[in-house]
Amino acid sequence: MNLRFSTVRRGARFAGAGAVAAVVIGLMSTGAAHADTFVPLPDGQKAGPGVVVGRVGESALISPSLAANGAGRTAWVSGTVTADVTGVSEGEAGPWNGAAGDKGTNNSSTHGVSRISTGYIVGCQVDITGLGGSIGMGVSMDGPSISGSLTVPVSPGQVKFVGVAGKDIKRSGKYAVQYQDTQLEIQNCGGYAQARAYTVVEIVGNDYSKTTLYGQPFSIG
């Protein structure tokens, strides 16, 4: 009787161990998945010489890297930027206002015509909350793109300005640029990463003005 009871108890213990192993394996298989994070961002507006710049409906969806190595992540960004322009005369754009052979003062980045450009500042292990000044000065600035996917290699301590979309302004009026689920693929950043939107309206002609509207910074993990 004792031998039979011992055999039954030993079999139950092995069965219990198998059940525990099955639970552990199940948790390991589901634990690797991470939920995306949706970040709603506030609207903004700024008035400048001859223009009122606005941003509405901005959001970001943050996805961790599939490689789970901590150096890559993805932000899917959306938003609409507007420019109500009154400072541009209809017709050809005026000359550059810089010195002879220069492309304009105040770090002008236009090609001889007024323009609205929008994109994102991406920093790796850099606090970009108070980052301002002239866009493109002292940082790397990639050209505007209408692509749905943009790769942003950024090392620790670096800041990059990544153009997303833009539109020429050839006369006064109301302009809008919309982007939806544009993919910012962050690579090589081994630390924390931040991003914030920027929108620049440059008006060229007899007088030059540059108005920049920044968005609220958000974490990319």
C-alpha positions as CSV (number, residue, x, y, z in Angstrom):
1,M,0.0,0.0,0.0
2,N,2.8,2.4,0.9
3,L,4.6,1.7,-2.4
4,R,1.5,2.3,-4.4
5,F,0.7,5.6,-2.7
6,S,4.3,6.7,-3.2
7,T,4.1,6.0,-6.9
8,V,0.9,7.9,-7.4
9,R,2.3,10.9,-5.5
10,R,5.5,10.9,-7.5
11,G,3.5,10.9,-10.8
12,A,1.4,13.8,-9.6
13,R,4.5,15.8,-8.8
14,F,5.9,15.2,-12.3
15,A,2.6,16.2,-13.9
16,G,2.6,19.4,-11.8
17,A,6.1,20.2,-12.9
18,G,5.0,19.8,-16.5
19,A,2.1,22.2,-16.0
20,V,4.5,24.8,-14.4
21,A,6.8,24.5,-17.4
22,A,4.0,25.0,-19.8
23,V,2.9,28.2,-18.0
24,V,6.5,29.6,-18.0
25,I,6.9,28.9,-21.7
26,G,3.6,30.6,-22.3
27,L,4.6,33.7,-20.4
28,M,7.9,33.9,-22.2
29,S,6.3,33.7,-25.6
30,T,3.8,36.6,-24.9
31,G,6.2,38.7,-22.8
32,A,8.3,39.6,-25.9
33,A,5.4,41.6,-27.4
34,H,5.3,45.4,-26.5
35,A,2.3,47.6,-27.0
36,D,2.6,50.8,-29.1
37,T,2.2,54.1,-27.4
38,F,-0.1,56.8,-28.8
39,V,0.9,60.3,-28.0
40,P,-1.6,63.1,-28.7
41,L,0.1,66.5,-29.1
42,P,-1.3,70.0,-28.6
43,D,-2.1,72.5,-31.3
44,G,0.0,75.6,-31.8
45,Q,0.1,78.9,-33.5
46,K,2.6,81.7,-34.0
47,A,2.4,85.1,-35.7
48,G,5.3,86.6,-37.7
49,P,5.9,89.3,-40.2
50,G,3.2,88.8,-42.9
51,V,2.2,85.3,-41.8
52,V,0.4,83.3,-39.1
53,V,1.7,79.7,-38.8
54,G,-0.4,77.0,-37.2
55,R,-0.3,73.3,-36.4
56,V,-3.4,71.1,-35.6
57,G,-4.1,67.4,-35.2
58,E,-0.5,66.4,-34.4
59,S,0.1,62.9,-32.9
60,A,2.8,60.3,-32.7
61,L,2.6,56.5,-32.4
62,I,5.8,55.1,-30.8
63,S,6.8,51.5,-31.6
64,P,9.8,49.7,-30.1
65,S,12.4,48.1,-32.2
66,L,11.6,44.6,-33.4
67,A,15.3,43.8,-32.7
68,A,14.8,44.7,-29.1
69,N,18.4,46.0,-28.9
70,G,17.5,49.5,-27.5
71,A,19.2,51.3,-30.4
72,G,16.3,51.5,-32.7
73,R,12.7,52.6,-32.5
74,T,10.0,54.0,-34.8
75,A,7.6,57.0,-34.5
76,W,4.6,57.3,-36.8
77,V,3.8,61.0,-37.0
78,S,0.8,62.8,-38.3
79,G,-0.4,66.4,-38.4
80,T,-1.5,69.4,-40.4
81,V,0.4,72.7,-40.7
82,T,-1.1,75.9,-42.1
83,A,0.2,79.3,-43.1
84,D,-2.0,82.4,-43.6
85,V,0.3,84.6,-45.7
86,T,-0.3,88.3,-46.4
87,G,3.3,89.4,-47.0
88,V,3.9,88.0,-50.5
89,S,3.2,89.9,-53.7
90,E,1.8,88.0,-56.6
91,G,4.4,87.3,-59.3
92,E,8.1,86.4,-59.3
93,A,9.9,86.2,-56.0
94,G,12.3,89.0,-55.3
95,P,16.1,88.8,-55.2
96,W,18.1,87.4,-52.3
97,N,18.8,89.9,-49.6
98,G,22.2,88.7,-48.7
99,A,25.6,90.0,-49.7
100,A,26.7,89.5,-53.3
101,G,26.8,85.8,-54.1
102,D,25.1,85.0,-50.8
103,K,21.8,83.0,-50.5
104,G,20.1,85.4,-48.1
105,T,20.3,86.5,-44.6
106,N,19.2,84.8,-41.4
107,N,20.2,81.3,-42.7
108,S,17.7,81.4,-45.6
109,S,17.1,77.9,-47.1
110,T,14.7,78.8,-49.8
111,H,15.4,78.6,-53.6
112,G,14.3,82.1,-54.5
113,V,10.7,81.7,-53.6
114,S,8.8,81.8,-50.3
115,R,8.1,78.4,-48.7
116,I,6.5,76.6,-45.9
117,S,8.5,73.6,-44.6
118,T,7.7,71.2,-41.8
119,G,9.5,68.3,-40.1
120,Y,10.9,67.0,-36.8
121,I,13.9,67.6,-34.6
122,V,15.3,64.3,-33.3
123,G,17.8,64.1,-30.5
124,C,19.6,61.2,-28.9
125,Q,20.5,61.7,-25.2
126,V,20.0,65.4,-25.7
127,D,17.3,67.5,-24.0
128,I,15.6,69.3,-26.9
129,T,12.9,71.0,-24.8
130,G,14.5,74.4,-25.1
131,L,16.2,74.0,-28.4
132,G,15.5,77.0,-30.7
133,G,17.4,79.5,-32.8
134,S,17.9,79.2,-36.5
135,I,17.0,75.9,-38.1
136,G,20.0,74.3,-39.8
137,M,22.7,76.2,-38.0
138,G,25.1,73.9,-36.1
139,V,23.0,70.8,-36.7
140,S,22.5,68.3,-39.5
141,M,19.4,69.1,-41.6
142,D,18.1,66.6,-44.1
143,G,16.1,67.9,-47.1
144,P,12.3,67.8,-47.2
145,S,10.8,64.6,-48.3
146,I,7.3,63.4,-49.2
147,S,8.3,59.8,-48.6
148,G,6.2,57.8,-46.2
149,S,9.3,56.4,-44.5
150,L,12.4,58.3,-43.3
151,T,15.4,56.7,-41.7
152,V,17.1,58.8,-39.1
153,P,20.6,57.5,-38.0
154,V,21.4,59.6,-34.9
155,S,24.2,58.8,-32.4
156,P,24.2,59.7,-28.7
157,G,24.7,63.5,-28.3
158,Q,23.5,64.3,-31.8
159,V,20.5,66.4,-33.0
160,K,19.1,66.1,-36.5
161,F,16.4,68.1,-38.3
162,V,14.4,65.8,-40.6
163,G,12.3,67.4,-43.3
164,V,8.9,65.8,-43.8
165,A,7.0,68.0,-46.3
166,G,6.9,71.5,-47.8
167,K,5.1,73.7,-50.3
168,D,6.1,76.8,-52.3
169,I,4.3,80.1,-51.6
170,K,4.0,82.2,-54.7
171,R,1.4,84.6,-53.6
172,S,-0.5,85.7,-50.5
173,G,-3.2,83.3,-49.3
174,K,-3.9,80.3,-47.1
175,Y,-1.7,77.2,-47.4
176,A,-1.8,73.8,-45.7
177,V,0.5,70.8,-45.6
178,Q,-0.8,67.5,-44.2
179,Y,1.1,64.3,-43.5
180,Q,-0.3,61.1,-42.2
181,D,1.5,58.2,-40.5
182,T,4.9,59.3,-41.8
183,Q,7.5,56.8,-40.4
184,L,10.5,58.1,-38.6
185,E,12.8,55.1,-38.1
186,I,15.4,56.0,-35.5
187,Q,18.6,54.1,-35.7
188,N,21.9,53.9,-33.7
189,C,20.6,55.7,-30.7
190,G,21.6,53.7,-27.7
191,G,20.1,56.1,-25.1
192,Y,16.8,57.9,-24.7
193,A,15.5,59.8,-27.7
194,Q,13.2,62.8,-28.1
195,A,11.5,64.6,-31.0
196,R,9.5,67.7,-31.6
197,A,7.9,69.2,-34.6
198,Y,9.0,72.4,-36.4
199,T,7.4,74.4,-39.1
200,V,9.2,77.2,-40.9
201,V,7.7,79.8,-43.2
202,E,10.3,81.9,-45.1
203,I,9.1,84.9,-47.0
204,V,11.5,86.4,-49.6
205,G,11.3,89.5,-51.6
206,N,12.2,93.1,-50.9
207,D,12.1,92.1,-47.2
208,Y,13.0,88.7,-45.8
209,S,11.3,87.1,-42.8
210,K,11.5,83.7,-41.2
211,T,8.9,82.5,-38.7
212,T,9.4,79.2,-36.9
213,L,6.7,77.3,-34.9
214,Y,7.9,74.5,-32.6
215,G,5.8,71.6,-31.3
216,Q,5.8,70.0,-27.9
217,P,8.7,67.6,-27.3
218,F,7.8,63.9,-26.9
219,S,9.8,60.8,-26.0
220,I,10.6,58.1,-28.5
221,G,11.7,55.7,-25.8
